[in-house]
């Protein structure tokens, strides 16, 4: 199978997707921004009037971002999900995505693997109305580069530089489970099969918090997605906003315990280790954001409207840096560093 | 040097670029679509009202799209140029680009190499007003994935599917020299040093035909860029438009000879080989386009306005497929196939 047949067979929209995303006026037509999809030199999008375009790109490399034996449908899902998570962090509504794909010869020949990869990507693309509109395929070491495009009303994007002293620090969902699964897959520890399966789903099939990001427009002062670990990603907000923060270890622990399967992990690890997993684990694709205390009920309403669990875990302070308030009332400094791909 | 320092040092806009591209209102401010650049979860762009967004992405893999010893400044230039070439083929005006970059450890440590790579990219980005607004860096086998964003008035994009029977077929600049250089670098043949240097510049530093693409809006019926060889890329137009074409070998030869350094190649290769280089060589990043005969003077004016040499090399016909009219009056079929990354 050649390059162009490969694209035609696997990556062009399937009828269901085409129905939703084609720009032709069908009787039940849904307004779509896609003017021209796969097959020309460029894709053409028509954002709604007055909208700004939000753009993010992420590259996934075999052996670094995913294990060689990952289920291809999950890989397709994750490649799009980690990009959608960036749109969520900006409060942007997804419009479309492109995929550049380098494939070793054995993958290019593996029709079932490619079909599953494309199927996983398209399932999430359909669910989030973010159709694949273009891309590139080439031979090379396995590498997926997704770029996503979203729209947000001018001036309403959630940014990293808007946190203010006195803001609450909030985080969505649960943290640390992706790292829990990665450690088990790497042989750092063992997990009971049920916990491993649940944690592995969090690692391989993260849920981008698009609905929450949209609901937080006009409420949150700042936001980022948790891709490199809570401490690091909150650190980006602190540096961009020239502020500091103190997190409550107790509240952060409750966030970890919010997942139904987390109670079982509590018996396996000490609290210190669990806290470290949550603070620095990464690959969570939750949102960390700040909002003023008088917006607490609005934040809770945004969480309910988007069916997303939220926890208030700390406070923005004038003093730079990140601190942790322990159960014993002691405050300890925390390194506000993200995962670094080139760290020694 | 860590990932974030690497981005800060090399890939954030330098003062000159920042002056042009920042969204702050400077006294001599030029309207810029970049609302938010590198450093947040997403970049934010504001296309002009009524504009459609043109998007293209290309992935460059070491050993396949470039040789390991290529000058890094040229690699940075080319990674952006091949994407800008897609915007040119659509008649779109560049707005911004993103870069996802996988680096092996020895490259990540090589400050001079990175500075040259970023310098080459930024030089073209500044010249074409297409600033780098975001991206991703990771460890991995060397891979550059550029995505470009341009804007074009709604309905005015040049597309592959608009060629009509009777249209002239035009091509810009010169063809075949990139392949000439590649063959010399691969040891397929030898070239005199001066010809090699000139041809190698065409291979490593292609000129995206942005100004020509803009000038052809409203004149050309269809267009594509010549990245995989003239026969293949014209083939894309023919299939998308459900037409065929006959090229004049004499005129195509003149196109090859248009470059100042091509006369010297004529003595080294027979005409048949030169013709094959021009028709199937690839990596030219010229535009192939069609326009009605009554637009010939408008096409010539567009070429002059954009300082781009143009040649009229054939005609669109109703009969599908691609044919070549020889000097002896014989018509031969030509395979309208593009370079295929997964061909055996």
Interface residues (C-beta under 8 A of the other chain):
Chain A: X1 X2 X3 X4 X6 X35 X36 X39 X40 X41 X42 X43 X44 X45 X46 X47 X49 X52 X53 X54 X55 X56 X57 X58 X59 X61 X63 X64 X65 X85 X86 X87 X89 X90 X92 X96 X98 X99 X100 X101 X102 X103 X105 X108 X133 X134 X135 X136 X137 X138 X139 X140 X141 X143 X145 X147 X149 X150 X152 X154 X157 X159 X160 X161 X223 X224 X225 X240 X338 X340 X341 X342 X343
Chain B: X1 X2 X3 X4 X6 X35 X36 X39 X40 X41 X42 X43 X44 X45 X46 X47 X49 X52 X53 X54 X55 X56 X57 X58 X59 X61 X63 X64 X65 X86 X87 X89 X90 X92 X96 X98 X99 X100 X101 X102 X103 X105 X108 X133 X134 X135 X136 X137 X138 X139 X140 X141 X143 X145 X147 X149 X150 X152 X154 X157 X159 X160 X161 X223 X224 X225 X240 X338 X340 X341 X342 X343
